[in-house]
Amino acid sequence: MERSRGQIILVAAFALAVVFVALALVLNTAIFTENLATRETVDEHDAIDLRAAATDTGDMLLRATNENDSLRTDAATLVGAYRDRIDTYSQAEFNHSLTQGAVHHVRLEETHNGTMVHQTTDTTFESAGGHDTWQVGSGVTDVRRGQITVTNASTSTPVVFNATNGSASWSVSVQGSADGYDVTVESVTGTTSVHSDDGPAVVLRPTNGTVNGTEMDNLRVQSQFEGPFELWISNGSTATGTYRLIHDVPYAEFDDSAFDGVDDPMAHPAIYNATLSVELSRSDLEYATNVTVEPNGPEPR
């Protein structure tokens, strides 16, 4: 009898031992899984943070490079200055990352050179030669940083900013009214949209589609065409204001005869966009990607 009781106790003890071992395995697995998930999340965040920082800094440095008057002499000077700025930023990232047990690199891989056209003086929208209707650009496939500010417009003849690919046309016109301005957009499909604003000025952003901050149908010019198109201004003498636009035609291929070399309106080299390579290296993580830097770029078509 005592022997049977001892056997029962021994079996029960063995069973409990098995249960405890199983619980330990389950607990260890849960802890390992949680640690792995946390580590993967941290890794992902580190990579995302570096990519975001490189994009934001590259954006800021590209704006500064394009806006620097002394760098606008030619595309090679612009690209060289931008590369130097990216290299300086990369060195700062590298030095900081070493203190965190990692290595960060940001490099300029390539640029797409373009042309900036602008008028900074509040005057009529005529060409440098005084032409009322004139071509602003041809062979354009993408535009960014488009902004037109109209400070005064005729109540009888609107100033018209239009684009055409030879078979279809898009336009936005601004006409003065008793209350301010009337803005009319005509799409390539023939759809017409009208927006009225009381001023004192009307700010058109044809690359993000807003009039004084309000979205307007079909105002995004780059969404109207597949392939190259021309940009024109018509009735430029009937209104006054300023404008700025960067398009993707390299300045070396651009006909700047309608622009002035020293005064408004002007055209000069610009970097349309740039590709940066971003790398993060750590004992437990390798990450590499490319990002496109395109300040105030158009939305995808």
N, C-alpha and C positions, 0 to 999 in steps of 0.2 A: 504493500500500500504506500509506504513511504517512498519506495523506489518510483512508483507511478507519479506521485506528487512531485518528485524532483525532476522527472522527465518533463512534466507539464510546465514547470517553472522555467526549465532550460529552454524549451520551445518558445515560450512566451518572451523570454529575454532576447532570443535570437530574432524573433519577429519584430520586437521593438527596435532592435539594432538596425534591422533592414529598413524600417520606417524612417529612423533618424538619418540614415545614410541617404535615403531617397530625398528627404526634405532638404538636406544639405546640398545635394546636387541641384535641386530645383532652385534653391535660394542663390547658389553660386551662378547658375545660368542666368537668372533674372538680373543679378548685379552686373554680370559681364555684358549682357545685352543692353542694359541701361547705360553703362559706361561707353560701349561702342556707339550707341545712338547719339549720346551727348558729344562724343569726340567727332563723329561725322558731321553733326550740326555745327560745331565750332569750326571745323575745317571748311565747311561750305560757307559759313559767314565770313571767315578770313578771306577767302577767295573773292567773294562777292564784294566785300568792302574794298579790297585792292582794286578790283575792276572799276567800281564806282568812283573811287578817288582818282584813278588814272584818267577816266573819261571826263570828270568834272575839271580836273586841272588842265588836261589837254585842250578842253573847250575854252577855258579862260585864256590860256597862253596863245591859242590860235586867234582869238578875238584881238588880243593885244598886238600880235604880230601884224595882222592885216590892217589895224588902225594906225600903225606907226608910219608917219609920213616919210621918214628917212629910209624905210625899208622897201618903198614902193617902186624903186628904180627898175627892178626886173625880178622875174620869178625865182631865179637861182638865189638871189640875195634873201628873199622872203623865206624860202625853204631852208636855207642855211641858218638863218636866225631862229626859225622855229625848231630846227633840229638841236641847236645849242640849248635852247630853253628846255626842251624835253630831256636832254642829257643832264642838265643841271637838276631838274626835278627827279630824274631817276637816281642820281647820286644821293640826293637827300633821302629818297625812299630806301635805298640800299643801306645807308648808314643807320637809319632808324631801325630797319628790319633786323640788322645784326644784333641789336640789343634785345630783340624778342626771340632770338634763336632761329631766324629764318633769313632768306635772301630774296629780295624783291628787285626785279628789273623791269623798266619801261623803255621801249625803244620806238623810234619813228621808223615804220616799215616803208610807207610810201605816201605820196600826196597826189591829189588831183588838183592841178592848178586851174584857176578860173580868172574872172575879171570882175572888179567892182566898178559900178557906175553910180555916180551920186551928184547931187546938187545940194550944197549946204547953205547957200544964200537964198533967202526968201525972194524969189523973182519969178518971171514967167517960165513956162515949161518948154521954151524954144531950144533949138540946137545952138551950138557955139556960133554957127554961121547965121543965126537968126531965122532958121526955117521953122515954120508953124507946124508942119507935119513931117516927121522924120523917124528913121529907124534907130532904135536903141541897141538892138542886138540881133544876130542871126545864128542859126545852127544851135540854138539853145535847147537842152533837153531837161535841165533842172535849174531851179532858182532857190535861193534862200536869203534870209534877212531882208525880204522885200518890204519896204515901207514908203508910202507916199502921203505927204501931209499937204493938204490944200487949204490955204489961208484966205483965199478970195476967188470967187468964180463968177462968170457971166450968168445972167438970168435968161439969156437968149441962146447962147451957143456953148454947149458943154465942152470941157476938156475931156479927151478920151485916151485911155491907156488900153491898148489892145494887143492881141497876139494872134498869129495865123500860121498855119502850116501849108498854105497855098490852096487848100480845098475847104478848110473850116476855120472859123474865126471865133474868138472870145473877146469881150471888151468890158471895161468898167468905166463909166462916164460920171462926171461930177458937174452939176449945174447949180448956180445960186438960186435961192428962193426967198420969199418974204420972211420965212422962219429960219433960214440958214442954208442948208444944202440938201439936194436930192441926189442920191447915189443909185445908179442903175447898172445891173450886171446882166449881160446877155451871154449865155453859155453856147457851146458849139452845137448843142441840140436845138437851139432856138428858144430855150426857156428864159424868161425875163424876171428878174427880182428887183424890187425897188425898196430903198431904205432912206428915210428922211432923218436929218439930224440938225439940231439948232446951233451947232458950232460952239465957240467962235471959229474953230477949224475942224476939218474932218481928216481923220487918220486912217488910211487904208493899209491893211496888211494882207496883200494878195498871196502870201505863202502860208499864212495860218488861217486866213478866211474871216477876218474881222474888220468891222468899221467902228471906230471909236470903242473898241473892246467888245462889240456885239457881233456874234457870228452872223454871216450872211451867206445864203445859198450860192454855190457855184463861184465863189470869189477866189478859191484856190486855183490859180492859173495852171500849175503843174499837173493838176488832176484832169485837165481838159484834153490833153494830147498824149498820144503814144508816138514817140519819135521827136525829131527836132522841130522847132518853131521859131518864128521871128517875133520880136517885141517892138512896138511902135508907140509914138505919142502923136495924137492928132489934135488940132486946134490949141496948140500949146500956148499961144498968145492970149487966150481968153481967161486964163487963171494964173494964180501965183502960188508958190509953195516950195517945198523941198522934197527930195526923194533919195533912196539908197537901195541898191540891189546888188547881190553877188550871183553871177550865173556861171555855169560850168564850161564855158568856152575859154580856153587858155588865151591870155592876152596876146601872145605871139601870133595867134590865128584870128584875132579880133580886128575888125575895121573900126578904128577910133576917129575917123575923119569928121564925125559930127560932134566930137568933144574937144574941149580946150586942154592944152597941156599944162596950163598954170592956173586956170580959173574955172569956175562953174560954167557949164557942166563938165565933169571930169571922168576919165576912165583910166584905170591903172591895174597892174597885176594884183591878184589875190589868190590865196589858197582856198579852193572851194571846200574840200574836206581832206582828212588825213586818216591813215590807218596806223594804230599803235599796237605793238605786241606787249602783252602783260604776262609776267612770269612770277610765280611764287614757288620757292623750293625750301623744304623743311625735311627733317629726318623722317617724318611720317606722312609727308604730303608733297606731291608734285602737281603743279597747276600751270597751264598756259592757255592763252586765248588771244584773239585779236579784237579790237574795238574800233568803231568808226567815230571820228570826232567831226561833227557838222553843226556848229552853233546855229540855232534857229532854222534848222533844215526843214524841208517839207515833209509832210506825212507821206507814208508809202502810197503809191498809186493803187 
